[in-house]
Amino acid sequence: MELLTAALLLIIVGVFLMALSMLITALKREEEGGESKTEAGGVVLIGPVPIVFGTSQRIAQLTLILAILLTALALLLFTLPLLR
């Protein structure tokens, strides 16, 4: 039961941090009064095949690198119990 509580707590903290980040960004934008450029990207993994998309080439490359790192981390965490 402690694991479930920790997972729910991490989810709540993550949502809070995202909301706080959006609020800080909105307040900074109002203070500066200027235009800002927003970039976004993402990865969809269908099995071992990544589908990468982004608003610019730089963001797409960054997203692909992050996806590779997170996939490697997930594989490591899944295989750790097998190594014991």
C-alpha positions in Angstrom: 0.0 0.0 0.0 3.0 2.3 0.6 4.0 2.0 -3.0 0.5 3.1 -4.2 0.6 6.1 -1.8 4.1 7.1 -3.1 2.9 6.8 -6.8 -0.2 9.0 -6.1 1.9 11.5 -4.3 4.4 11.7 -7.2 1.5 12.2 -9.6 0.0 15.0 -7.5 3.4 16.7 -7.2 4.0 16.5 -10.9 0.7 18.0 -11.8 1.3 20.8 -9.2 4.7 21.5 -10.7 3.3 21.7 -14.3 0.6 24.1 -13.2 3.2 26.2 -11.3 5.4 26.3 -14.4 2.6 27.5 -16.6 1.7 30.2 -14.1 5.3 31.5 -13.9 5.6 31.5 -17.7 2.4 33.4 -18.1 3.5 36.0 -15.5 6.9 36.5 -17.1 5.3 37.0 -20.5 3.0 39.7 -19.1 6.0 41.5 -17.5 8.1 41.4 -20.6 5.2 42.4 -22.9 7.0 41.0 -25.9 6.4 38.1 -28.2 7.8 34.8 -27.4 8.4 31.7 -29.5 6.9 28.5 -28.4 8.2 25.2 -29.6 6.8 21.7 -29.0 7.6 18.1 -29.9 6.8 14.6 -29.0 7.5 10.9 -29.5 5.0 8.1 -30.1 6.6 4.6 -29.5 4.8 1.8 -31.4 6.8 -1.2 -30.3 10.4 -0.4 -31.0 9.6 2.1 -33.7 9.7 5.8 -32.6 7.6 8.4 -34.4 9.1 11.8 -33.7 7.4 15.1 -34.4 8.2 18.7 -33.5 7.7 22.3 -34.6 11.4 22.6 -35.5 14.3 20.3 -36.4 16.1 21.1 -33.2 13.1 20.2 -31.0 12.6 16.9 -32.9 16.2 15.9 -32.4 16.1 16.8 -28.7 12.8 14.8 -28.3 14.4 11.8 -30.0 17.5 11.9 -27.8 15.2 12.1 -24.7 13.2 9.2 -25.9 16.3 7.1 -26.4 17.5 7.9 -22.9 14.2 7.2 -21.3 13.9 3.9 -23.2 17.4 2.9 -22.1 16.5 3.8 -18.5 13.2 1.8 -18.6 15.1 -1.2 -20.0 17.7 -0.9 -17.2 15.0 -0.7 -14.5 13.1 -3.7 -16.0 16.2 -5.8 -16.1 17.6 -4.9 -12.6 15.4 -7.5 -10.8 16.6 -10.2 -13.2 20.2 -9.5 -12.4 19.7 -10.2 -8.6 
